[in-house]
């Protein structure tokens, strides 16, 4: 019998048929046993060959079928013949069982090693999984890879490809869906990407090209608009070096290694689609990170080492979010952002100088290096926003994207395709912008004003400081809940003003805290507040000052010029003795409230509420709808005084014999009176009756002097603060005694006497009711 060959088994079958012509009684069961032994004897020769083993099993089963179908022996020997036939069949089946139970599974064929072919520069036709083991050093391959399969590069050296190669992934592994959508503005997306066709293992380097236009591995079956999508995806756990001077795509990138482009290599990688790559991308010259024809996402990339131009763009109505930190080691790198209408680019990391960690783990030893010049300006980096909508931060971090000063960073806002730029700061804590925003070209940022607008997003905790004089020609919006500060210990800040386009929409808080640089602000609107807290003067100019929030001066001077007023602000607070509000030649019209310890330089007209403690260097006039609130200290007035309206005693203390309401420093008499409070009128404050005089002090002060209690105290119009129930008894309106409280107590007692007996009678009439009575009725 041939070793498990079909011919051998058929020959055995023919010999068995010849024996059946002999006398049935001579049939022996031993005919089956040798066949089984032959099968086992041949097993060692066929083990490992799935195809041969399959043919052997088929032949053995055929033999068993032959034995079972043999003609029945004579009845005289029926039992014995039946036993013989069964034994023969069992022998064949035993051989099958032995083959099935003792044969180990066939080992998968390993990848084909083509190292020798590559080292010999021979073209290679892939016929499945293929591996190249690169020896130490550099191996330049001038051949071409084609066919169908995959390529794995391993070893410790560098494999340089000088010619383009094109092969295909086996069809059984192709699964990705490529879809072009967007109508007249088409863009392409890839879902469920194919497994990698190319793998660069850890320790190995694969280099595409030698600084020219060839050396790429790619297959391009798709008709994608605007770029050529490479079907051959790549996994990089080692290093992939892109030494090409053309625009190209390398499919979907995975792995955790390094993708690097040498400096001065004027080629462009189309980084299209979503890449699960978790390593570092080293941009030596230029990379297109998104285009109108494709979006991009790098959800896992560890860092971007940017030593050229990182160019971001988007399709229509798409948002691209990049969360990586950016680093640079050489002078002159930048992040340039373009967007289409309705699109946005969100950058949540930080763009920093790197002085350690090499290519694979860039980092900065001292964050202060971002903020000071170093030799050769190696830390000079910038961003150009080209008519784009850009957002720094996403409300979950407070690390500013561009840390540095005018010496180390530049920020330019430009117009592109008729669209102005927009830069939004969205952080959850304090950040400082130490550089100006301008509109020049690259490093010459102050050559022209920036063409765009700035927004401080209304995220809770978003507190942005401009520690440089800004030079953008646009609006500044501070959203509700956000804070914008001008000036810090790092430097004074300002906004470019003049013209309606250069405006401030303040719905949050605007704080000016410059130490040396006086600034002017105009066209401030919104519902937010303004705080002057620096030693340098801040001047509000023009009729465009219309914000309605609180105005606070805690330090320095806030000046009003050229028709600027605070008529719409709900409150003016001068919170320190050194706080000054300079009204200039105009009259400060108070329609809300004026309070504090500081000084108003100029004239005040009160149509709201002015509290004692404030000093007015000029004239003070209180209109009929105004109110003077008495506090611990008097209102001090250096000019003429004209009074009307109300005197509010709700905050006054009755512990003093004399309460000075208004300290009139001039020699002129005080004109007018508070409503209903003529000279000598009595007012009651707690249990003390005071008489008012407009001739007190040095002859023209307004004072309240304690007098004996009198039931005839005048019912005056002195008012408590609205809504202050506790203060009500301390005004003159409570002087009349009436009948007192005893009639009300008597009435309550009579009412209780009438109600309680009636209630007891009604309760007695229902005895026997309740839960237990109801239970008896149900029986």
C-alpha positions as MATLAB code, in Angstrom:
seq = 'XXXXXXXXXXXXXXXXXXXXXXXXXXXXXXXXXXXXXXXXXXXXXXXXXXXXXXXXXXXXXXXXXXXXXXXXXXXXXXXXXXXXXXXXXXXXXXXXXXXXXXXXXXXXXXXXXXXXXXXXXXXXXXXXXXXXXXXXXXXXXXXXXXXXXXXXXXXXXXXXXXXXXXXXXXXXXXXXXXXXXXXXXXXXXXXXXXXXXXXXXXXXXXXXXXXXXXXXXXXXXXXXXXXXXXXXXXXXXXXXXXXXXXXXXXXXXXXXXXXXXXXXXXXXXXXXXXXXXXXXXXXXXXXXXXXXXXXXXXXXXXXXXXXXXXXXXXXXXXXXXXXXXXXXXXXXXXXXXXXXXXXXXXXXXXXXXXXXXXXXXXXXXXXXXXXXXXXXXXXXXXXXXXXXXXXXXXXXXXXXXXXXXXXXXXXXXXXXXXXXXXXXXXXXXXXXXXXXXXXXXXXXXXXXXXXXXXXXXXXXXXXXXXXXXXXXXXXXXXXXXXXXXXXXXXXXXXXXXXXXXXXXXXXXXXXXXXXXXXXXXXXXXXXXXXXXXXXXXXXXXXXXXXXXXXXXXXXXXXXXXXXXXXXXXXXXXXXXXXXXXXXXXXXXXXXXXXXXXXXXXXXXXXXXXXXXXXXXXXXXXXXXXXXXXXXXXXXXXXXXXXXXXXXXXXXXXXXXXXXXXXXXXXXXXXXXXXXXXXXXXXXXXXXXXXXXXXXXXXXXXXXXXXXXXXXXXXXXXXXXXXXXXXXXXXXXXXXXXXXXXXXXXXXXXXXXXXXXXXXXXXXXXXXXXXXXXXXXXXX';
ca = [
       0.000    0.000    0.000;
       1.359    3.413   -0.938;
       1.696    5.818    1.969;
      -1.849    7.166    2.265;
      -2.076    7.747   -1.437;
      -5.368    7.343   -3.210;
      -3.751    4.923   -5.698;
      -2.410    2.741   -2.866;
      -5.769    2.516   -1.187;
      -7.542    1.645   -4.424;
      -5.019   -1.102   -5.090;
      -5.682   -2.515   -1.647;
      -9.392   -2.417   -2.370;
      -8.897   -4.365   -5.611;
      -6.839   -7.011   -3.814;
      -9.530   -7.343   -1.193;
     -12.152   -7.824   -3.932;
     -10.043  -10.640   -5.458;
      -9.947  -12.453   -2.125;
     -13.732  -12.278   -1.839;
     -14.004  -14.681   -4.766;
     -12.335  -17.318   -2.589;
     -14.227  -19.445   -0.103;
     -16.069  -17.305    2.424;
     -14.932  -19.454    5.295;
     -11.335  -18.463    4.730;
     -11.963  -14.780    5.286;
      -9.786  -13.486    8.101;
     -10.143  -10.439   10.210;
      -6.432   -9.892    9.841;
      -7.066   -8.196    6.464;
      -8.217   -5.082    8.226;
      -5.487   -4.972   10.782;
      -2.567   -4.599    8.374;
      -4.372   -1.689    6.702;
      -4.651    0.106   10.011;
      -1.005   -0.572   10.712;
      -0.088    0.795    7.305;
      -2.041    3.960    8.012;
      -0.193    4.454   11.275;
       3.118    3.692    9.656;
       2.502    6.329    6.995;
       1.248    8.931    9.446;
       4.712   10.170   10.297;
       5.430   10.880    6.645;
       2.285   12.936    6.047;
       2.015   14.753    9.352;
       2.125   18.528    8.805;
       0.609   18.352    5.317;
      -3.027   19.233    5.600;
      -3.728   18.504    1.960;
      -2.160   14.983    2.013;
      -3.807   14.157    5.307;
      -7.190   15.096    3.900;
      -6.717   12.778    0.915;
      -5.686    9.949    3.252;
      -8.770   10.323    5.372;
     -10.956   10.297    2.283;
      -9.320    7.067    1.058;
      -9.645    5.344    4.427;
     -13.316    6.219    4.676;
     -13.785    4.835    1.161;
     -12.155    1.570    2.298;
     -14.506    1.353    5.267;
     -17.475    1.876    2.999;
     -16.241   -0.960    0.743;
     -15.975   -3.350    3.667;
     -19.449   -2.527    4.876;
     -20.970   -3.007    1.422;
     -19.436   -6.471    0.718;
     -21.838   -9.258   -0.194;
     -23.233  -11.361    2.673;
     -21.406  -14.689    3.273;
     -23.270  -18.034    3.236;
     -25.799  -18.518    6.039;
     -23.782  -21.405    7.481;
     -21.066  -18.994    8.367;
     -23.248  -15.914    8.851;
     -22.252  -15.212   12.349;
     -18.550  -15.711   11.792;
     -18.534  -13.736    8.516;
     -20.442  -10.942   10.092;
     -17.866  -10.735   12.832;
     -15.044  -10.741   10.331;
     -16.598   -7.982    8.279;
     -17.250   -5.878   11.354;
     -13.713   -6.347   12.536;
     -12.349   -5.246    9.195;
     -14.494   -2.176    9.224;
     -13.520   -1.413   12.784;
      -9.889   -1.641   11.799;
     -10.334    0.968    9.079;
     -12.282    3.240   11.357;
      -9.651    2.785   14.045;
      -7.111    4.058   11.594;
      -9.257    7.106   10.974;
      -9.650    7.702   14.687;
      -5.928    7.334   15.216;
      -5.237    9.886   12.533;
      -7.816   12.298   13.882;
      -6.907   12.002   17.553;
      -3.144   11.814   17.346;
      -2.469   14.357   14.605;
      -1.595   17.770   16.015;
      -3.095   20.782   14.234;
      -1.107   21.958   11.274;
       1.249   24.802   12.252;
       0.443   28.099   10.486;
       2.929   28.910    7.842;
       5.246   31.712    9.108;
       5.897   34.951    7.236;
       8.173   34.756    4.283;
      11.596   36.252    4.941;
      12.840   38.284    1.975;
      15.833   39.835    3.705;
      18.261   38.255    1.251;
      16.322   39.618   -1.721;
      16.242   43.101   -0.243;
      19.940   43.059    0.562;
      20.569   41.990   -3.033;
      18.337   44.794   -4.416;
      16.046   42.258   -6.098;
      12.396   43.101   -6.733;
      10.087   41.219   -4.371;
       6.651   39.850   -5.152;
       4.585   39.515   -1.986;
       2.501   36.357   -1.724;
       1.365   36.771    1.862;
       2.890   38.040    5.080;
       6.465   39.100    4.428;
       9.278   40.178    6.719;
      12.549   42.031    6.240;
      15.138   41.864    9.023;
      17.287   44.968    8.652;
      20.847   44.658    9.947;
      22.464   47.444   11.945;
      23.352   50.520    9.942;
      21.634   51.730    6.795;
      20.395   49.487    4.012;
      19.385   51.233    0.793;
      16.921   49.251   -1.300;
      16.642   50.142   -4.973;
      14.142   47.396   -5.753;
      10.357   47.409   -5.852;
       7.775   45.612   -3.721;
       4.615   44.403   -5.433;
       2.104   41.600   -5.249;
      -0.398   40.852   -2.477;
       0.380   40.620    1.221;
       1.863   42.575    4.109;
       5.327   43.865    4.930;
       6.976   43.887    8.370;
      10.274   45.677    8.885;
      12.224   44.522   11.926;
      15.777   44.599   13.178;
      18.046   47.332   14.467;
      18.936   49.198   11.286;
      17.384   51.568    8.764;
      15.791   50.433    5.498;
      15.767   53.195    2.876;
      13.406   52.864   -0.090;
      14.451   54.772   -3.185;
      11.637   53.750   -5.554;
       7.865   53.735   -5.208;
       6.320   50.363   -4.384;
       2.714   49.275   -4.864;
       1.150   46.123   -3.472;
      -2.283   45.212   -2.138;
      -3.589   43.909    1.149;
      -5.194   40.442    0.825;
      -8.877   40.821    0.046;
      -9.825   38.783    3.100;
      -8.372   41.566    5.280;
      -9.882   44.524    3.445;
     -12.775   46.024    5.389;
     -12.511   49.811    5.530;
     -15.311   51.973    4.211;
     -14.323   55.123    2.313;
     -17.117   57.660    1.932;
     -17.161   61.005    0.149;
     -19.913   63.384    1.192;
     -20.647   67.105    1.339;
     -22.250   67.753   -2.036;
     -20.626   70.723   -3.715;
     -18.002   70.825   -0.975;
     -16.950   67.176   -0.821;
     -14.852   65.648    1.901;
     -13.820   62.057    2.541;
     -13.961   59.932    5.689;
     -12.658   56.432    6.448;
     -14.411   54.134    8.906;
     -13.376   50.705   10.239;
      -9.882   50.989    8.739;
      -8.054   47.958    7.391;
      -5.389   46.322    9.538;
      -1.876   47.593    8.820;
      -0.352   46.504    5.528;
       3.037   47.817    6.695;
       4.492   47.389   10.185;
       7.687   48.947   11.509;
       8.669   47.111   14.653;
      10.330   48.683   17.663;
      14.032   49.272   17.077;
      13.722   49.387   13.283;
      13.551   52.414   10.966;
      11.813   52.564    7.606;
      12.650   55.560    5.433;
      10.538   56.664    2.489;
      12.754   58.391   -0.069;
      16.117   60.067   -0.064;
      15.066   63.686   -0.351;
      13.410   63.385   -3.749;
       9.988   62.489   -5.050;
      10.105   58.680   -4.894;
      10.377   55.980   -2.270;
       6.771   55.717   -1.071;
       4.825   52.505   -0.496;
       1.243   53.073   -1.547;
      -1.824   51.774   -3.288;
      -4.395   54.330   -4.433;
      -7.650   52.750   -5.610;
      -9.941   55.561   -4.415;
     -11.066   58.572   -6.398;
     -10.914   60.915   -3.401;
     -11.281   64.620   -4.206;
      -8.399   66.933   -3.390;
      -5.855   64.278   -2.395;
      -4.863   60.655   -2.972;
      -5.895   58.355   -0.140;
      -3.430   55.527    0.417;
      -5.131   52.177    1.062;
      -2.036   50.697    2.714;
      -2.319   51.591    6.402;
       0.814   51.532    8.535;
       1.717   50.639   12.101;
       4.791   52.403   13.474;
       6.271   51.113   16.708;
       9.790   51.976   15.587;
      10.559   54.967   13.358;
       9.088   56.044   10.039;
      11.185   58.745    8.336;
       9.519   60.719    5.534;
      12.242   62.011    3.207;
      10.002   62.998    0.315;
       9.585   66.327   -1.448;
       6.088   65.764   -2.768;
       2.581   65.764   -1.304;
       1.629   62.276   -0.176;
      -0.568   60.203    2.134;
       0.369   57.116    4.149;
      -3.095   55.872    5.127;
      -4.220   55.364    8.708;
      -1.336   55.442   11.213;
      -1.275   53.282   14.332;
       1.425   52.208   16.766;
       3.405   54.029   19.433;
       6.696   54.994   17.771;
       7.953   58.048   15.899;
       6.810   59.479   12.571;
       9.399   62.041   11.540;
      10.106   64.384    8.669;
      13.607   65.902    8.346;
      13.986   69.682    8.461;
      14.259   71.351    5.091;
      12.311   68.540    3.415;
       9.787   70.527    1.419;
       7.224   67.795    1.082;
       3.771   67.697    2.641;
       2.184   64.783    4.431;
      -1.602   64.754    4.017;
      -2.499   63.648    7.523;
      -6.076   62.640    6.700;
      -8.675   60.907    8.861;
      -8.605   59.518   12.385;
      -5.303   57.998   13.487;
      -5.052   55.807   16.621;
      -1.293   56.470   16.686;
      -0.060   57.069   20.262;
       3.529   58.091   19.578;
       5.192   61.370   18.566;
       4.870   63.155   15.231;
       7.978   65.165   14.330;
       7.142   67.774   11.703;
      10.410   68.948   10.224;
       9.017   71.096    7.410;
       5.311   70.894    6.643;
       2.272   68.729    7.317;
      -1.330   69.275    6.216;
      -3.421   68.423    9.255;
      -6.877   68.425    7.725;
      -8.046   70.073    4.538;
     -11.408   71.148    3.122;
     -11.389   67.648    1.567;
     -10.832   65.705    4.793;
     -11.003   66.128    8.587;
      -8.330   64.883   10.960;
      -8.220   63.494   14.490;
      -5.266   62.435   16.653;
      -6.981   61.297   19.844;
      -3.999   59.412   21.276;
      -0.848   61.069   19.913;
       1.582   61.771   22.733;
       3.063   65.005   21.400;
       3.809   67.041   18.285;
       7.422   68.060   17.771;
       6.884   70.987   15.424;
      10.011   72.245   13.693;
       8.297   73.574   10.583;
       4.738   74.602    9.701;
       1.873   72.601   11.174;
      -0.992   73.577    8.851;
      -4.536   72.916   10.096;
      -7.678   73.166    7.983;
     -11.201   71.788    8.088;
     -14.106   70.853    5.852;
     -17.241   72.982    6.059;
     -19.082   72.909    9.399;
     -16.527   70.632   11.059;
     -14.712   71.036   14.389;
     -11.182   69.674   14.713;
      -9.863   69.218   18.258;
      -6.169   68.568   18.897;
      -5.285   67.839   22.518;
      -1.535   67.312   22.181;
       1.230   69.478   23.544;
       3.359   71.037   20.807;
       7.118   71.489   21.153;
       9.835   73.139   19.125;
      13.624   73.061   19.267;
      14.561   75.318   16.360;
      13.850   78.955   15.539;
      10.859   79.746   13.415;
       8.254   77.014   13.733;
       4.566   77.906   13.646;
       1.043   76.546   13.818;
      -1.049   77.962   10.974;
      -4.821   77.563   11.145;
      -7.410   77.811    8.382;
     -11.092   76.967    8.672;
     -14.125   76.988    6.448;
     -17.447   78.734    7.267;
     -19.106   77.161   10.274;
     -15.939   75.313   11.312;
     -13.640   75.624   14.303;
     -10.230   74.392   15.475;
      -9.821   73.690   19.201;
      -6.295   73.418   20.665;
      -6.233   72.246   24.277;
      -2.513   71.596   24.793;
       0.435   73.964   25.082;
       2.970   75.103   22.491;
       6.301   75.083   24.302;
      10.026   75.127   23.752;
      11.775   71.763   24.321;
      15.287   71.305   25.647;
      15.210   67.647   26.629;
      13.722   64.267   25.754;
      14.951   64.064   22.161;
      12.533   63.245   19.349;
      10.512   60.625   21.141;
       9.860   62.356   24.476;
      10.177   66.135   24.007;
       9.791   68.214   27.178;
      10.966   71.380   28.885;
      13.211   71.383   31.944;
      12.206   74.890   33.099;
       8.855   76.501   32.127;
      10.529   79.883   32.548;
      12.406   79.234   29.292;
       9.155   79.936   27.446;
       9.111   83.455   28.863;
      12.653   84.708   28.312;
      14.950   84.987   25.317;
      17.644   82.395   24.811;
      20.597   82.359   22.383;
      19.703   82.149   18.698;
      15.999   82.602   19.562;
      15.545   78.849   19.572;
      12.352   79.255   21.593;
      10.722   81.725   19.161;
       7.480   80.165   17.940;
       4.180   81.477   16.676;
       0.741   81.016   15.221;
      -0.935   82.545   12.176;
      -4.733   82.435   12.185;
      -5.884   82.819    8.601;
      -9.517   83.932    8.674;
     -10.181   81.019   11.006;
     -12.216   80.391   14.140;
      -9.733   79.131   16.733;
     -10.284   78.241   20.359;
      -7.553   77.774   22.943;
      -8.695   75.395   25.673;
     -11.966   73.544   26.059;
     -12.956   74.645   29.548;
     -11.167   71.746   31.265;
      -7.612   73.076   31.585;
      -5.748   76.277   32.457;
      -2.504   75.917   30.516;
      -2.417   78.644   27.886;
      -1.583   77.468   24.362;
       1.115   80.093   23.710;
       3.116   80.790   26.883;
       5.657   83.553   26.356;
       6.328   87.208   25.662;
       6.826   89.302   22.559;
      10.425   88.094   22.571;
       9.502   84.405   22.454;
       6.134   84.070   20.673;
       4.025   85.795   18.042;
       0.281   85.667   17.338;
      -1.205   86.999   14.098;
      -4.860   87.371   13.085;
      -5.441   87.729    9.330;
      -8.311   88.060    6.873;
      -8.683   85.162    4.440;
     -11.356   84.637    1.796;
     -13.134   87.695    3.123;
     -13.378   86.293    6.652;
     -11.896   87.885    9.753;
     -10.243   85.705   12.360;
     -11.622   84.874   15.780;
      -9.644   83.701   18.822;
     -11.459   82.365   21.894;
      -9.886   81.718   25.294;
     -11.749   78.918   27.112;
     -10.031   77.863   30.335;
     -11.197   76.814   33.798;
      -8.616   78.823   35.734;
      -6.209   81.750   35.455;
      -3.964   82.043   32.384;
      -1.698   84.852   31.179;
      -1.096   85.995   27.617;
       2.289   87.694   27.715;
       2.552   88.578   24.011;
       0.654   90.994   21.770;
      -1.899   89.804   19.229;
      -1.109   91.545   15.952;
      -1.546   91.137   12.251;
       1.921   91.200   10.742;
       3.656   88.400    8.879;
       5.299   85.755   10.970;
       7.715   87.274   13.500;
       6.947   90.877   12.522;
       3.611   90.706   14.305;
       3.285   94.439   15.012;
       3.742   95.472   11.387;
      -0.049   95.649   11.056;
      -3.047   95.386   13.381;
      -4.596   91.967   13.752;
      -7.747   91.476   11.688;
     -10.014   89.665   14.066;
     -11.927   89.497   17.309;
     -11.175   87.993   20.714;
     -13.600   86.210   23.039;
     -13.157   85.282   26.698;
     -15.568   82.348   27.006;
     -18.058   82.270   29.853;
     -16.656   79.129   31.440;
     -16.664   79.158   35.213;
     -13.186   80.088   36.456;
     -12.032   81.440   33.093;
      -9.707   84.256   34.181;
      -7.498   85.613   31.384;
      -4.784   88.243   31.840;
      -3.374   90.282   28.957;
       0.102   91.220   30.149;
       1.009   93.005   26.899;
      -0.382   95.815   24.788;
      -2.727   94.209   22.282;
      -2.715   95.249   18.646;
      -5.734   93.622   17.044;
      -8.320   95.642   15.172;
     -11.537   94.142   16.464;
     -13.879   93.571   19.341;
     -13.164   92.015   22.711;
     -16.016   90.055   24.263;
     -16.023   88.995   27.902;
     -18.835   86.533   28.359;
     -20.892   86.214   31.523;
     -18.935   84.476   34.273;
     -15.541   85.195   32.711;
     -12.843   87.695   33.717;
     -10.424   89.668   31.565;
      -7.545   91.433   33.307;
      -5.329   94.049   31.711;
      -1.882   94.110   33.303;
      -0.027   91.907   35.763;
       3.324   91.607   37.473;
       4.724   90.403   34.121;
       3.713   93.575   32.311;
       0.986   96.114   31.628;
      -1.811   95.373   29.202;
      -4.108   97.321   26.915;
      -6.632   96.997   24.122;
      -6.465   98.812   20.802;
      -9.247  101.415   20.804;
     -10.683  103.926   18.366;
     -13.524  103.398   15.915;
     -16.676  101.346   16.381;
     -14.999   98.088   15.348;
     -12.591   98.270   18.277;
     -15.093   97.738   21.059;
     -15.550   95.863   24.313;
     -18.664   93.815   24.963;
     -18.423   93.117   28.661;
     -20.941   90.736   30.206;
     -18.431   89.424   32.742;
     -15.726   91.332   34.620;
     -13.090   93.644   33.131;
     -10.246   94.456   35.540;
      -7.567   97.038   34.731;
      -4.510   96.646   36.953;
      -1.648   98.354   35.169;
       1.221   99.633   37.271;
       2.810  102.166   34.916;
       0.939  102.372   31.615;
      -2.142  104.607   31.511;
      -4.728  103.363   29.028;
      -7.974  104.528   27.434;
     -11.067  102.428   26.790;
     -14.096  103.347   24.712;
     -17.202  101.660   23.362;
     -17.727   99.478   26.397;
     -21.152   97.887   26.465;
     -22.747   94.906   28.164;
     -24.078   93.937   31.568;
     -20.713   93.263   33.189;
     -18.611   95.145   35.700;
     -15.464   97.273   35.443;
     -12.757   97.336   38.112;
      -9.888   99.840   38.290;
      -7.242   98.334   40.559;
      -3.864   99.519   39.233;
      -1.696  102.481   40.101;
      -1.851  103.735   36.502;
      -4.868  105.754   35.347;
      -7.604  104.241   33.200;
      -9.659  106.668   31.126;
     -13.099  105.953   29.714;
     -13.768  108.059   26.651;
     -16.712  108.909   24.442;
     -20.413  108.358   24.495;
     -20.017  104.660   23.712;
     -19.456  103.827   27.384;
     -22.783  102.196   28.165;
     -22.169   99.113   30.296;
     -24.665   98.551   33.103;
     -22.718   96.571   35.697;
     -20.906   97.826   38.774;
     -17.954  100.219   38.543;
     -15.328   99.686   41.249;
     -12.215  101.730   41.911;
     -10.000  100.022   44.472;
      -6.732  101.713   43.575;
      -5.536  104.479   41.288;
      -7.748  106.703   39.163;
     -10.628  106.032   36.812;
     -11.204  109.089   34.616;
     -14.145  110.102   32.416;
     -13.466  112.176   29.317;
     -15.021  113.291   26.037;
     -18.611  112.722   27.098;
     -18.134  109.407   28.868;
     -20.541  108.889   31.775;
     -21.429  106.227   34.275;
     -25.118  107.021   34.083;
     -26.029  103.434   33.223;
     -23.839  101.670   35.746;
     -25.886  100.294   38.628;
     -23.322  101.147   41.281;
     -20.063  103.070   41.762;
     -17.837  101.819   44.568;
     -14.715  103.645   45.730;
     -13.441  100.960   48.069;
     -10.266  102.555   49.438;
      -9.194  105.978   50.626;
      -6.817  106.185   47.661;
      -9.451  105.375   45.054;
     -10.275  108.313   42.768;
     -12.970  108.851   40.192;
     -12.111  111.813   37.982;
     -15.213  113.221   36.321;
     -13.266  115.933   34.497;
     -15.259  118.958   33.470;
     -18.464  117.000   33.235;
     -20.849  116.269   36.052;
     -20.894  112.745   37.407;
     -24.523  111.706   37.193;
     -25.385  109.079   39.789;
     -28.476  107.103   38.841;
     -27.618  103.960   40.771;
     -25.455  104.180   43.862;
     -22.222  105.888   44.893;
     -20.459  104.535   47.960;
     -17.094  103.870   49.579;
     -14.143  105.727   51.060;
     -12.628  107.332   47.971;
     -12.849  110.636   46.198;
     -14.825  111.969   43.259;
     -12.852  114.684   41.577;
     -15.444  116.992   40.069;
     -19.141  117.671   40.368;
     -21.786  115.151   41.376;
     -25.483  115.163   40.608;
     -27.376  112.576   42.631;
     -30.497  110.991   41.196;
     -29.861  107.683   42.904;
     -28.262  107.000   46.283;
     -25.057  108.497   47.645;
     -23.617  107.085   50.853;
     -21.645  108.936   53.461;
     -17.902  108.400   53.472;
     -17.358  109.588   49.904;
     -15.514  112.838   49.226;
     -16.652  115.150   46.404;
     -14.143  117.850   45.525;
     -16.619  119.896   43.479;
     -20.284  120.713   43.819;
     -22.860  118.257   45.104;
     -26.466  118.466   44.012;
     -29.166  116.065   45.176;
     -32.271  116.010   43.039;
     -35.781  115.291   44.203;
     -35.428  111.629   43.254;
     -32.084  111.306   45.006;
     -31.273  109.915   48.424;
     -28.409  110.577   50.845;
     -27.633  107.539   52.965;
     -26.180  108.328   56.392;
     -23.280  106.079   57.389;
     -20.438  106.033   59.895;
     -18.772  108.969   58.160;
     -20.258  112.040   56.540;
     -20.361  112.905   52.869;
     -17.609  115.463   52.306;
     -18.198  118.198   49.734;
     -15.667  120.833   48.689;
     -17.963  122.894   46.461;
     -21.502  124.169   46.608;
     -24.236  122.015   48.121;
     -27.848  121.907   46.921;
     -30.186  119.501   48.672;
     -33.533  117.930   47.932;
     -34.868  114.404   47.977;
     -34.612  112.024   50.927;
     -32.372  111.460   53.920;
     -31.931  107.735   54.579;
     -31.166  106.867   58.210;
     -31.444  103.098   57.868;
     -27.688  102.598   58.291;
     -27.120  105.309   60.896;
     -26.170  104.611   64.508;
     -28.015  106.350   67.371;
     -25.128  105.983   69.818;
     -23.665  109.436   69.146;
     -24.980  112.736   70.505;
     -24.300  114.358   67.150;
     -24.363  112.726   63.732;
     -22.649  114.640   60.969;
     -24.530  113.919   57.739;
     -22.639  116.231   55.368;
     -19.326  117.943   55.921;
     -19.419  121.071   53.786;
     -15.826  122.279   53.477;
     -16.555  125.557   51.702;
     -17.698  128.785   53.252;
     -20.879  129.079   51.234;
     -24.119  128.126   52.859;
     -25.857  124.852   52.167;
     -28.842  125.390   49.914;
     -32.109  123.496   50.089;
     -33.312  120.854   52.494;
     -34.189  117.216   52.453;
     -37.830  116.655   51.657;
     -39.988  117.436   54.728;
     -36.969  118.150   56.924;
     -36.727  121.882   57.359;
     -34.219  123.492   59.681;
     -34.803  122.216   63.232;
     -37.135  119.382   62.265;
     -37.094  116.373   64.538;
     -36.416  112.798   63.465;
     -36.451  109.698   65.632;
     -33.631  107.178   65.366;
     -34.234  104.139   67.591;
     -35.227  105.675   70.922;
     -33.473  108.968   70.333;
     -34.970  112.072   68.846;
     -32.644  114.213   66.765;
     -33.019  117.707   65.368;
     -31.587  118.456   61.941;
     -29.604  121.551   61.146;
     -28.113  122.767   57.891;
     -25.952  125.273   59.759;
     -24.042  122.917   62.023;
     -20.333  122.397   62.425;
     -18.491  125.402   61.068;
     -21.745  126.963   59.923;
     -22.744  125.084   56.785;
     -22.583  121.375   57.681;
     -25.651  119.169   57.908;
     -25.883  117.576   61.367;
     -28.336  115.679   63.551;
     -28.203  116.640   67.239;
     -29.857  114.567   69.959;
     -32.765  116.288   71.738;
     -35.249  115.339   74.522;
     -37.916  112.849   73.390;
     -41.118  114.577   72.331;
     -44.475  113.095   71.247;
     -44.728  115.983   68.792;
     -41.752  114.808   66.707;
     -42.365  115.708   63.118;
     -43.642  112.986   60.771;
     -40.899  113.482   58.246;
     -40.113  111.948   54.852;
     -36.770  110.470   55.973;
     -36.797  106.937   54.515;
     -35.351  103.542   55.196;
     -33.575  101.658   52.498;
     -36.086   99.771   50.333;
     -36.645   96.260   51.616;
     -34.871   96.909   54.963;
     -37.447   95.808   57.528;
     -34.971   95.965   60.406;
     -34.233   99.636   59.727;
     -37.849  100.785   59.599;
     -38.187  101.715   63.303;
     -35.115  103.974   63.012;
     -36.710  106.551   60.719;
     -38.739  109.634   61.597;
     -41.867  108.060   60.140;
     -42.231  105.957   63.355;
     -42.372  108.915   65.797;
     -46.210  108.769   66.471;
     -47.191  106.450   69.389;
     -50.987  105.846   68.772;
     -52.833  103.507   71.154;
     -49.928  101.138   71.539;
     -50.133   97.378   71.438;
     -52.671   96.423   74.173;
     -55.879   96.603   72.050;
     -54.485   93.944   69.708;
     -53.682   91.559   72.584;
     -57.229   92.001   73.996;
     -58.784   91.196   70.621;
     -56.745   88.021   70.216;
     -57.762   86.840   73.715;
     -61.477   87.330   73.006;
     -61.198   85.437   69.729;
     -59.543   82.443   71.452;
     -62.293   82.402   74.097;
     -64.996   82.185   71.436;
     -63.338   79.557   69.268;
     -62.248   76.920   71.843;
     -65.652   76.178   73.469;
     -67.302   75.785   70.088;
     -64.620   73.379   69.007;
     -65.119   71.243   72.140;
     -68.884   71.026   71.581;
     -68.464   69.863   68.014;
     -65.950   67.239   69.148;
     -68.310   65.858   71.857;
     -71.149   65.339   69.386;
     -69.051   62.829   67.468;
     -68.262   60.443   70.350;
     -68.378   56.789   69.318;
     -67.129   57.626   65.831;
     -63.613   57.165   64.489;
     -61.913   54.017   63.418;
     -63.457   51.637   65.962;
     -67.045   52.805   65.385;
     -66.637   52.405   61.676;
     -65.520   48.852   62.283;
     -68.689   48.063   64.291;
     -70.944   49.373   61.525;
     -69.340   47.045   59.072;
     -70.351   43.936   61.012;
];
